[in-house]
């Protein structure tokens, strides 16, 4: 699968729907980074998220620019950047607001347990 080990950017609603729907019916954890190009903390956490993606191929990482795909951000009531929403079977199971690396990692590990061992 091309997405394993990378953060997949969704720049249109169609891209979002395609990538999100592909994993909505699976048991894979989907971590969505709601970001913005002008957001300083978003730029700081981006390489950390990319590192998580490399170390956790059993988790799907998507990135949504709130200015490009505003309707998706509104659908999930995203008001601050970065906001990370964790999905399982297409439903939100957790949320981390802010560039909180350790909190985000612990939530990812918590919700992806059983999928594979994580060595972060």
Steps between C-alpha positions, in 0.01 A plus 500: 500500500641837401381675817696287744771696675395839368262781588254532209392855420136555409472826306144461370176358633527225237848401624373503859202281411716259302764450771264511797240263350773253404576446870162579660388138485830355622618456856805717428542810710483815285672810640394822329715811542290812445763758415556835329794632300517816716501307831841498675431208737369300200835541324684394817294179546495403128842323497411326828178371344700381197730312740197340671371392158833331419506316832132401493408361158193338660350848557369721218606867518308762304561874491223749422573870440202679657520782246497261202238258632297729725181291489675197654649714778153643570343154499726400789481839679870572465566842650872496583804377312640251517213273600549126477189284481539124531247282319414132522249346260425848367400642842700747713642328811736766631628853444817692584502878456841660470850384407522261795736230377497278810124519550439425133737203508337353810151534346616336177656212693188465716263478202723289277570233761469156356583623150876472549771581748624858500858597564503877507 
